[in-house]
Amino acid sequence: MLSSEIREKFKKFFEKRGHKIIPSSSLIPADETVLLNSAGMQQFVKYFTGEKDILEDFGNRHLISMQKCFRTGDIEEIGDDTHNTFFEMFGNWSIGIDEKTGYFKEGAIKLALEFFVETMGLDKKKFCVTIFKGENEIPRDNESFEIWQKNGIPKERIREFGAKDNFWGPTALTGPCGPCSEIHYDRGEKFGCNAQNCGPNCEKCKRFVEIWNLVFMEYYKNADGSYKKLPQTNVDTGFGFERLTAIMQDKSSAYETDLFYPIIQKLEKISNKNYNDFKKEFRIICDHLKGSIFLIADGVEPSNIGRGYVLRRILRRAIGIAFRFGFSENWYQDLIKIFQDIYSEFYNEINNPKIKEIIKQEENKFLKTIENGLKEFEKIIANGIRYISLPTAIKNEKNISAESSFYLYQTYGFPVDFMKDLCAEKNIGFDEKGFKEEFKKHQDISRAGAEKKFGGLGKTADYKAVKLHTATHLLHWALREILGKTAQQMGSDITNERLRFDFAYPRKITKQGLEKIEDLVNNKIRQGLDVRKQETTYKKAIESGALGFFKNKYPEIVNVYTVGDFSKEICAGPHISNTAELGNFKILKEESSSAGVRRIKAILNEF
Ligand code: SER
């Protein structure tokens, strides 16, 4: 079945059952609580709580959409069978009504089964479903357990999981959420690990693929971590169109379906290489180029922060592979055209000529960046300068030393992603751990200088460290708010992986205290606060309430960084521009640093 037929059938099926089609919203979310739109429900949040009535804006309580989504958390997975950064999420909604006036759990489950089995012709025997087993204050989803059985899914094919797998949302710190029930499709033994308990969410294999998530939005999570029942019930469902297409076309991955395969064929032609020999590289080009096209079409431009950085990273990765494969100039032209042929009927915005221009500009910039580094890389390899065999790399006979790779990165701005790919292709071991250690060593040295005295990061910081620096400011203010003003900074140390913050406090912080601190920081992140820099005199800065704990050590003119109206500190920077870029703040450890001084270690995860 062609992907366009699946699209049509989905629309018709739900239209016939009284659903209204809502156009996909932009990848740039309207509310800024997330960096990029990552789920179909994002545009409906305010209707789930009853804050706004869906009827007023959409004239219907039953809706469907085919939503453009982008998940940054999946960038590292690209190349496998089941992940895409950019994908379309198809879903149906039933908002503010129950089983009597519309549908809730039973109606949603029945519709999902009917669409998959009767309209798509999928074999129900290959379905394994999951339900919420109960956790925190929320009870087990007994209703769904019964409904699945009543509708032909036997007990042994119903598995139960906790909140990590079967409780969805909120997407921000607070908000609507609820237990979910998923349909997983059994791809067969050849994809399996043969373990006895193999099933949905198996950690060892990808035999079972999640193909529909049905969320029953009936709770609201409060800022203190507690839950309350929403005044209304809602259904929010979503499935990946690419995954379903792969199943409908009996392919092991979406790359082999009509949504990608014309691109793969073109790539085989222009590279003179076989897809089966270079699956990962081909898939990365497909995924990243497509993601770039859709991001640019929605107005994102490459930069070093936020969404712009996401675009830059994926685009450069694809360009890097094209470069190493020796593609000729404008290699992307025909590929863009193929994507346009597949998608412009549904997403007119991808016909924008800006897409090609921006890709071209970014390619020029990137090739300039790697030019000298590449020469040096070749020299290192050819002459064996700084090129040694490391005992740590067992797989490869040859390895590039951590010292050399860091030298290339630091002196020539040679991108790490590119270097890693290059080494993999040439069968040269890349010592990632060693590279990170070099990076840290270097940061420690540069930060030991004058900037550190003023609480800054130094000029060599990379984006991750900059994010952690802004998170440090948020943490500092959260500590003051939760523990009192005496919790003042005593020291700070940031790598590109974690922050470490020392502050005055006489005793161990309780688990609840830590949770409150973490929640407050995440709350500020989700609010998407702007980070502003202002130059002023030290005196004025202190008078205005800015913090600065290195008395007598500041120059007369200082920079004051404010985060919304939450934090205000004298600091040398650098910082990110909006807290929405930070992701999810997580405290790893709280311990004693010295008498009367506590230490917190924390990280930022992607959303
Ligand atoms: N919100 C759920 C998801 O993204 C279902 O649409 O999986």
Residues whose N, C-alpha, C, O or C-beta is under 5 A from the ligand:
A	BS01	LIG	S38 A39 M41 G91 N213 V215 D236 T237 G238
